[in-house]
Amino acid sequence: MSKPKANTKVVNVFLPEDVHKQIKVEAESRGTSVSGMIRMIILEYLQTKK
């Protein structure tokens, strides 16, 4: 496991298996990890809320 980047927190989430599979497929198509994909989804969502 890599070291966390500065100013970040580790968060654990539980996802339904089908949602995890969808995120994994999308992450693979973008060349990123599941964690990276979830991070992107959350950050994009928060940007639209501004």
N, CA, C and O atoms as a Tripos MOL2 file, in Angstrom:
@<TRIPOS>MOLECULE
protein
  200   199    50     0     0
PROTEIN
NO_CHARGES

@<TRIPOS>ATOM
      1 N           0.8460   -1.1740    0.0000 N.3       1 MET1
      2 CA          0.0000    0.0000    0.0000 C.3       1 MET1
      3 C           0.8940    1.2420    0.0000 C.2       1 MET1
      4 O           1.8780    1.3010    0.7380 O.2       1 MET1
      5 N           0.5560    2.2230   -0.8210 N.am      2 SER2
      6 CA          1.3650    3.4310   -0.8950 C.3       2 SER2
      7 C           1.0640    4.3540    0.2810 C.2       2 SER2
      8 O           0.0210    4.2530    0.9270 O.2       2 SER2
      9 N           2.0130    5.2600    0.5400 N.am      3 LYS3
     10 CA          1.8210    6.2170    1.6230 C.3       3 LYS3
     11 C           0.7630    7.2370    1.2170 C.2       3 LYS3
     12 O           0.7360    7.6710    0.0650 O.2       3 LYS3
     13 N          -0.1140    7.6290    2.1530 N.am      4 PRO4
     14 CA         -1.1060    8.6590    1.8330 C.3       4 PRO4
     15 C          -0.4130    9.9800    1.5080 C.2       4 PRO4
     16 O           0.6320   10.3040    2.0720 O.2       4 PRO4
     17 N          -1.0030   10.7200    0.6070 N.am      5 LYS5
     18 CA         -0.4770   12.0320    0.2590 C.3       5 LYS5
     19 C          -0.7690   13.0040    1.3870 C.2       5 LYS5
     20 O          -1.6930   12.7970    2.1740 O.2       5 LYS5
     21 N           0.0270   14.0720    1.4600 N.am      6 ALA6
     22 CA         -0.1660   15.0940    2.4980 C.3       6 ALA6
     23 C          -1.5840   15.6670    2.3980 C.2       6 ALA6
     24 O          -2.1470   15.7730    1.3080 O.2       6 ALA6
     25 N          -2.1340   16.0240    3.5190 N.am      7 ASN7
     26 CA         -3.4650   16.6480    3.6070 C.3       7 ASN7
     27 C          -4.5840   15.7570    3.0730 C.2       7 ASN7
     28 O          -5.5530   16.2480    2.4920 O.2       7 ASN7
     29 N          -4.4480   14.4570    3.2700 N.am      8 THR8
     30 CA         -5.5090   13.5370    2.8650 C.3       8 THR8
     31 C          -5.9030   12.6690    4.0520 C.2       8 THR8
     32 O          -5.1490   12.5370    5.0170 O.2       8 THR8
     33 N          -7.0680   12.0900    3.9740 N.am      9 LYS9
     34 CA         -7.5740   11.1660    4.9900 C.3       9 LYS9
     35 C          -7.9670    9.8600    4.3260 C.2       9 LYS9
     36 O          -8.4040    9.8470    3.1750 O.2       9 LYS9
     37 N          -7.8130    8.7750    5.0440 N.am     10 VAL10
     38 CA         -8.2390    7.4690    4.5660 C.3      10 VAL10
     39 C          -9.6820    7.2610    5.0020 C.2      10 VAL10
     40 O         -10.0320    7.4940    6.1590 O.2      10 VAL10
     41 N         -10.5210    6.8180    4.0570 N.am     11 VAL11
     42 CA        -11.9370    6.5780    4.3340 C.3      11 VAL11
     43 C         -12.2900    5.2010    3.7910 C.2      11 VAL11
     44 O         -11.9250    4.8600    2.6660 O.2      11 VAL11
     45 N         -12.9870    4.4250    4.5740 N.am     12 ASN12
     46 CA        -13.4730    3.1160    4.1220 C.3      12 ASN12
     47 C         -14.9530    3.2360    3.8120 C.2      12 ASN12
     48 O         -15.7100    3.8350    4.5760 O.2      12 ASN12
     49 N         -15.3610    2.6660    2.6920 N.am     13 VAL13
     50 CA        -16.7770    2.6450    2.3310 C.3      13 VAL13
     51 C         -17.1700    1.2210    1.9640 C.2      13 VAL13
     52 O         -16.3420    0.4410    1.4930 O.2      13 VAL13
     53 N         -18.4060    0.8950    2.1760 N.am     14 PHE14
     54 CA        -18.9540   -0.3980    1.7910 C.3      14 PHE14
     55 C         -19.9120   -0.1580    0.6380 C.2      14 PHE14
     56 O         -20.8430    0.6400    0.7450 O.2      14 PHE14
     57 N         -19.6750   -0.8590   -0.4720 N.am     15 LEU15
     58 CA        -20.4970   -0.7000   -1.6630 C.3      15 LEU15
     59 C         -21.1530   -2.0260   -2.0190 C.2      15 LEU15
     60 O         -20.5850   -3.0930   -1.7830 O.2      15 LEU15
     61 N         -22.3400   -1.9520   -2.5820 N.am     16 PRO16
     62 CA        -22.9280   -3.1890   -3.1000 C.3      16 PRO16
     63 C         -22.0040   -3.7610   -4.1800 C.2      16 PRO16
     64 O         -21.3310   -3.0080   -4.8850 O.2      16 PRO16
     65 N         -21.9730   -5.0680   -4.3070 N.am     17 GLU17
     66 CA        -21.0680   -5.7160   -5.2410 C.3      17 GLU17
     67 C         -21.2530   -5.2150   -6.6700 C.2      17 GLU17
     68 O         -20.2710   -5.0310   -7.3890 O.2      17 GLU17
     69 N         -22.5000   -4.9910   -7.0910 N.am     18 ASP18
     70 CA        -22.7310   -4.5410   -8.4610 C.3      18 ASP18
     71 C         -22.1740   -3.1360   -8.6980 C.2      18 ASP18
     72 O         -21.6700   -2.8470   -9.7840 O.2      18 ASP18
     73 N         -22.2610   -2.2680   -7.7010 N.am     19 VAL19
     74 CA        -21.7120   -0.9100   -7.8310 C.3      19 VAL19
     75 C         -20.1900   -0.9850   -7.9060 C.2      19 VAL19
     76 O         -19.5710   -0.2960   -8.7170 O.2      19 VAL19
     77 N         -19.5930   -1.8110   -7.0690 N.am     20 HIS20
     78 CA        -18.1380   -1.9730   -7.0990 C.3      20 HIS20
     79 C         -17.6850   -2.4530   -8.4790 C.2      20 HIS20
     80 O         -16.6950   -1.9570   -9.0160 O.2      20 HIS20
     81 N         -18.4010   -3.4060   -9.0450 N.am     21 LYS21
     82 CA        -18.0470   -3.9220  -10.3670 C.3      21 LYS21
     83 C         -18.1280   -2.8240  -11.4240 C.2      21 LYS21
     84 O         -17.2550   -2.7300  -12.2860 O.2      21 LYS21
     85 N         -19.1660   -1.9970  -11.3640 N.am     22 GLN22
     86 CA        -19.3170   -0.9050  -12.3280 C.3      22 GLN22
     87 C         -18.1720    0.0990  -12.2030 C.2      22 GLN22
     88 O         -17.6190    0.5510  -13.2060 O.2      22 GLN22
     89 N         -17.8260    0.4400  -10.9750 N.am     23 ILE23
     90 CA        -16.7310    1.3880  -10.7550 C.3      23 ILE23
     91 C         -15.4150    0.7830  -11.2170 C.2      23 ILE23
     92 O         -14.5920    1.4790  -11.8100 O.2      23 ILE23
     93 N         -15.2060   -0.4970  -10.9560 N.am     24 LYS24
     94 CA        -13.9730   -1.1670  -11.3650 C.3      24 LYS24
     95 C         -13.8180   -1.1610  -12.8830 C.2      24 LYS24
     96 O         -12.7340   -0.8900  -13.3990 O.2      24 LYS24
     97 N         -14.8970   -1.4590  -13.5910 N.am     25 VAL25
     98 CA        -14.8650   -1.4520  -15.0600 C.3      25 VAL25
     99 C         -14.5420   -0.0540  -15.5730 C.2      25 VAL25
    100 O         -13.7110    0.1020  -16.4690 O.2      25 VAL25
    101 N         -15.1870    0.9530  -15.0170 N.am     26 GLU26
    102 CA        -14.9350    2.3430  -15.4360 C.3      26 GLU26
    103 C         -13.5000    2.7440  -15.1250 C.2      26 GLU26
    104 O         -12.8380    3.3780  -15.9470 O.2      26 GLU26
    105 N         -13.0210    2.3780  -13.9490 N.am     27 ALA27
    106 CA        -11.6450    2.7040  -13.5640 C.3      27 ALA27
    107 C         -10.6500    2.0690  -14.5220 C.2      27 ALA27
    108 O          -9.7050    2.7250  -14.9590 O.2      27 ALA27
    109 N         -10.8530    0.8040  -14.8500 N.am     28 GLU28
    110 CA         -9.9580    0.1130  -15.7780 C.3      28 GLU28
    111 C          -9.9610    0.7700  -17.1470 C.2      28 GLU28
    112 O          -8.9180    0.8710  -17.7930 O.2      28 GLU28
    113 N         -11.1350    1.2200  -17.5930 N.am     29 SER29
    114 CA        -11.2170    1.8610  -18.9080 C.3      29 SER29
    115 C         -10.4910    3.2060  -18.9270 C.2      29 SER29
    116 O         -10.0650    3.6740  -19.9830 O.2      29 SER29
    117 N         -10.3530    3.8230  -17.7550 N.am     30 ARG30
    118 CA         -9.6580    5.1100  -17.6560 C.3      30 ARG30
    119 C          -8.2090    4.9600  -17.2080 C.2      30 ARG30
    120 O          -7.4770    5.9450  -17.1150 O.2      30 ARG30
    121 N          -7.8020    3.7290  -16.9320 N.am     31 GLY31
    122 CA         -6.4290    3.4830  -16.5250 C.3      31 GLY31
    123 C          -6.1180    3.9450  -15.1170 C.2      31 GLY31
    124 O          -5.0050    4.3900  -14.8380 O.2      31 GLY31
    125 N          -7.0990    3.8440  -14.2230 N.am     32 THR32
    126 CA         -6.9020    4.2420  -12.8320 C.3      32 THR32
    127 C          -7.3860    3.1300  -11.9100 C.2      32 THR32
    128 O          -7.8990    2.1080  -12.3660 O.2      32 THR32
    129 N          -7.2160    3.3410  -10.6230 N.am     33 SER33
    130 CA         -7.6490    2.3590   -9.6260 C.3      33 SER33
    131 C          -9.0970    2.6330   -9.2160 C.2      33 SER33
    132 O          -9.6660    3.6750   -9.5420 O.2      33 SER33
    133 N          -9.6700    1.6870   -8.5030 N.am     34 VAL34
    134 CA        -11.0180    1.8900   -7.9570 C.3      34 VAL34
    135 C         -11.0010    3.0830   -7.0090 C.2      34 VAL34
    136 O         -11.9020    3.9210   -7.0450 O.2      34 VAL34
    137 N          -9.9750    3.1610   -6.1590 N.am     35 SER35
    138 CA         -9.8530    4.3000   -5.2350 C.3      35 SER35
    139 C          -9.7820    5.6150   -5.9960 C.2      35 SER35
    140 O         -10.4590    6.5860   -5.6580 O.2      35 SER35
    141 N          -8.9500    5.6260   -7.0280 N.am     36 GLY36
    142 CA         -8.8170    6.8340   -7.8350 C.3      36 GLY36
    143 C         -10.1250    7.2160   -8.5030 C.2      36 GLY36
    144 O         -10.4640    8.3960   -8.5810 O.2      36 GLY36
    145 N         -10.8610    6.2250   -8.9850 N.am     37 MET37
    146 CA        -12.1470    6.4840   -9.6370 C.3      37 MET37
    147 C         -13.1530    7.0490   -8.6510 C.2      37 MET37
    148 O         -13.8620    8.0050   -8.9650 O.2      37 MET37
    149 N         -13.2230    6.4660   -7.4570 N.am     38 ILE38
    150 CA        -14.1440    6.9630   -6.4350 C.3      38 ILE38
    151 C         -13.7860    8.3960   -6.0590 C.2      38 ILE38
    152 O         -14.6650    9.2440   -5.9080 O.2      38 ILE38
    153 N         -12.4820    8.6620   -5.9070 N.am     39 ARG39
    154 CA        -12.0220   10.0170   -5.5950 C.3      39 ARG39
    155 C         -12.4680   10.9990   -6.6820 C.2      39 ARG39
    156 O         -12.9700   12.0800   -6.3750 O.2      39 ARG39
    157 N         -12.2830   10.6210   -7.9570 N.am     40 MET40
    158 CA        -12.6960   11.4890   -9.0730 C.3      40 MET40
    159 C         -14.1990   11.7500   -9.0450 C.2      40 MET40
    160 O         -14.6410   12.8840   -9.2260 O.2      40 MET40
    161 N         -14.9840   10.6930   -8.8180 N.am     41 ILE41
    162 CA        -16.4420   10.8310   -8.7830 C.3      41 ILE41
    163 C         -16.8560   11.8200   -7.6990 C.2      41 ILE41
    164 O         -17.6840   12.7010   -7.9340 O.2      41 ILE41
    165 N         -16.2770   11.6690   -6.5120 N.am     42 ILE42
    166 CA        -16.6370   12.5490   -5.3930 C.3      42 ILE42
    167 C         -16.2190   13.9850   -5.6760 C.2      42 ILE42
    168 O         -17.0060   14.9080   -5.4670 O.2      42 ILE42
    169 N         -14.9890   14.1890   -6.1490 N.am     43 LEU43
    170 CA        -14.5130   15.5440   -6.4210 C.3      43 LEU43
    171 C         -15.3280   16.2210   -7.5240 C.2      43 LEU43
    172 O         -15.6510   17.4040   -7.4180 O.2      43 LEU43
    173 N         -15.6590   15.4790   -8.5770 N.am     44 GLU44
    174 CA        -16.5050   16.0470   -9.6410 C.3      44 GLU44
    175 C         -17.8800   16.4040   -9.1070 C.2      44 GLU44
    176 O         -18.4190   17.4580   -9.4440 O.2      44 GLU44
    177 N         -18.4520   15.5470   -8.2840 N.am     45 TYR45
    178 CA        -19.7560   15.8200   -7.6940 C.3      45 TYR45
    179 C         -19.7090   17.0970   -6.8580 C.2      45 TYR45
    180 O         -20.5870   17.9520   -6.9710 O.2      45 TYR45
    181 N         -18.6870   17.2210   -6.0250 N.am     46 LEU46
    182 CA        -18.5870   18.4030   -5.1710 C.3      46 LEU46
    183 C         -18.3790   19.6750   -5.9790 C.2      46 LEU46
    184 O         -18.8550   20.7380   -5.5810 O.2      46 LEU46
    185 N         -17.6750   19.5910   -7.1120 N.am     47 GLN47
    186 CA        -17.4860   20.7610   -7.9690 C.3      47 GLN47
    187 C         -18.8190   21.2340   -8.5590 C.2      47 GLN47
    188 O         -19.0350   22.4340   -8.7260 O.2      47 GLN47
    189 N         -19.6990   20.3000   -8.8680 N.am     48 THR48
    190 CA        -21.0060   20.6840   -9.4510 C.3      48 THR48
    191 C         -21.9250   21.2940   -8.4050 C.2      48 THR48
    192 O         -22.8940   21.9680   -8.7530 O.2      48 THR48
    193 N         -21.6380   21.0700   -7.1400 N.am     49 LYS49
    194 CA        -22.4730   21.6110   -6.0510 C.3      49 LYS49
    195 C         -22.1670   23.0830   -5.7660 C.2      49 LYS49
    196 O         -22.9340   23.7530   -5.0740 O.2      49 LYS49
    197 N         -21.0510   23.5870   -6.2960 N.am     50 LYS50
    198 CA        -20.6680   24.9850   -6.0150 C.3      50 LYS50
    199 C         -21.4590   25.9700   -6.8100 C.2      50 LYS50
    200 O         -21.2500   27.1760   -6.6820 O.2      50 LYS50
@<TRIPOS>BOND
     1     1     2 1
     2     2     3 1
     3     3     4 2
     4     3     5 am
     5     5     6 1
     6     6     7 1
     7     7     8 2
     8     7     9 am
     9     9    10 1
    10    10    11 1
    11    11    12 2
    12    11    13 am
    13    13    14 1
    14    14    15 1
    15    15    16 2
    16    15    17 am
    17    17    18 1
    18    18    19 1
    19    19    20 2
    20    19    21 am
    21    21    22 1
    22    22    23 1
    23    23    24 2
    24    23    25 am
    25    25    26 1
    26    26    27 1
    27    27    28 2
    28    27    29 am
    29    29    30 1
    30    30    31 1
    31    31    32 2
    32    31    33 am
    33    33    34 1
    34    34    35 1
    35    35    36 2
    36    35    37 am
    37    37    38 1
    38    38    39 1
    39    39    40 2
    40    39    41 am
    41    41    42 1
    42    42    43 1
    43    43    44 2
    44    43    45 am
    45    45    46 1
    46    46    47 1
    47    47    48 2
    48    47    49 am
    49    49    50 1
    50    50    51 1
    51    51    52 2
    52    51    53 am
    53    53    54 1
    54    54    55 1
    55    55    56 2
    56    55    57 am
    57    57    58 1
    58    58    59 1
    59    59    60 2
    60    59    61 am
    61    61    62 1
    62    62    63 1
    63    63    64 2
    64    63    65 am
    65    65    66 1
    66    66    67 1
    67    67    68 2
    68    67    69 am
    69    69    70 1
    70    70    71 1
    71    71    72 2
    72    71    73 am
    73    73    74 1
    74    74    75 1
    75    75    76 2
    76    75    77 am
    77    77    78 1
    78    78    79 1
    79    79    80 2
    80    79    81 am
    81    81    82 1
    82    82    83 1
    83    83    84 2
    84    83    85 am
    85    85    86 1
    86    86    87 1
    87    87    88 2
    88    87    89 am
    89    89    90 1
    90    90    91 1
    91    91    92 2
    92    91    93 am
    93    93    94 1
    94    94    95 1
    95    95    96 2
    96    95    97 am
    97    97    98 1
    98    98    99 1
    99    99   100 2
   100    99   101 am
   101   101   102 1
   102   102   103 1
   103   103   104 2
   104   103   105 am
   105   105   106 1
   106   106   107 1
   107   107   108 2
   108   107   109 am
   109   109   110 1
   110   110   111 1
   111   111   112 2
   112   111   113 am
   113   113   114 1
   114   114   115 1
   115   115   116 2
   116   115   117 am
   117   117   118 1
   118   118   119 1
   119   119   120 2
   120   119   121 am
   121   121   122 1
   122   122   123 1
   123   123   124 2
   124   123   125 am
   125   125   126 1
   126   126   127 1
   127   127   128 2
   128   127   129 am
   129   129   130 1
   130   130   131 1
   131   131   132 2
   132   131   133 am
   133   133   134 1
   134   134   135 1
   135   135   136 2
   136   135   137 am
   137   137   138 1
   138   138   139 1
   139   139   140 2
   140   139   141 am
   141   141   142 1
   142   142   143 1
   143   143   144 2
   144   143   145 am
   145   145   146 1
   146   146   147 1
   147   147   148 2
   148   147   149 am
   149   149   150 1
   150   150   151 1
   151   151   152 2
   152   151   153 am
   153   153   154 1
   154   154   155 1
   155   155   156 2
   156   155   157 am
   157   157   158 1
   158   158   159 1
   159   159   160 2
   160   159   161 am
   161   161   162 1
   162   162   163 1
   163   163   164 2
   164   163   165 am
   165   165   166 1
   166   166   167 1
   167   167   168 2
   168   167   169 am
   169   169   170 1
   170   170   171 1
   171   171   172 2
   172   171   173 am
   173   173   174 1
   174   174   175 1
   175   175   176 2
   176   175   177 am
   177   177   178 1
   178   178   179 1
   179   179   180 2
   180   179   181 am
   181   181   182 1
   182   182   183 1
   183   183   184 2
   184   183   185 am
   185   185   186 1
   186   186   187 1
   187   187   188 2
   188   187   189 am
   189   189   190 1
   190   190   191 1
   191   191   192 2
   192   191   193 am
   193   193   194 1
   194   194   195 1
   195   195   196 2
   196   195   197 am
   197   197   198 1
   198   198   199 1
   199   199   200 2
@<TRIPOS>SUBSTRUCTURE
     1 MET1         2 RESIDUE 1 A MET
     2 SER2         6 RESIDUE 1 A SER
     3 LYS3        10 RESIDUE 1 A LYS
     4 PRO4        14 RESIDUE 1 A PRO
     5 LYS5        18 RESIDUE 1 A LYS
     6 ALA6        22 RESIDUE 1 A ALA
     7 ASN7        26 RESIDUE 1 A ASN
     8 THR8        30 RESIDUE 1 A THR
     9 LYS9        34 RESIDUE 1 A LYS
    10 VAL10       38 RESIDUE 1 A VAL
    11 VAL11       42 RESIDUE 1 A VAL
    12 ASN12       46 RESIDUE 1 A ASN
    13 VAL13       50 RESIDUE 1 A VAL
    14 PHE14       54 RESIDUE 1 A PHE
    15 LEU15       58 RESIDUE 1 A LEU
    16 PRO16       62 RESIDUE 1 A PRO
    17 GLU17       66 RESIDUE 1 A GLU
    18 ASP18       70 RESIDUE 1 A ASP
    19 VAL19       74 RESIDUE 1 A VAL
    20 HIS20       78 RESIDUE 1 A HIS
    21 LYS21       82 RESIDUE 1 A LYS
    22 GLN22       86 RESIDUE 1 A GLN
    23 ILE23       90 RESIDUE 1 A ILE
    24 LYS24       94 RESIDUE 1 A LYS
    25 VAL25       98 RESIDUE 1 A VAL
    26 GLU26      102 RESIDUE 1 A GLU
    27 ALA27      106 RESIDUE 1 A ALA
    28 GLU28      110 RESIDUE 1 A GLU
    29 SER29      114 RESIDUE 1 A SER
    30 ARG30      118 RESIDUE 1 A ARG
    31 GLY31      122 RESIDUE 1 A GLY
    32 THR32      126 RESIDUE 1 A THR
    33 SER33      130 RESIDUE 1 A SER
    34 VAL34      134 RESIDUE 1 A VAL
    35 SER35      138 RESIDUE 1 A SER
    36 GLY36      142 RESIDUE 1 A GLY
    37 MET37      146 RESIDUE 1 A MET
    38 ILE38      150 RESIDUE 1 A ILE
    39 ARG39      154 RESIDUE 1 A ARG
    40 MET40      158 RESIDUE 1 A MET
    41 ILE41      162 RESIDUE 1 A ILE
    42 ILE42      166 RESIDUE 1 A ILE
    43 LEU43      170 RESIDUE 1 A LEU
    44 GLU44      174 RESIDUE 1 A GLU
    45 TYR45      178 RESIDUE 1 A TYR
    46 LEU46      182 RESIDUE 1 A LEU
    47 GLN47      186 RESIDUE 1 A GLN
    48 THR48      190 RESIDUE 1 A THR
    49 LYS49      194 RESIDUE 1 A LYS
    50 LYS50      198 RESIDUE 1 A LYS
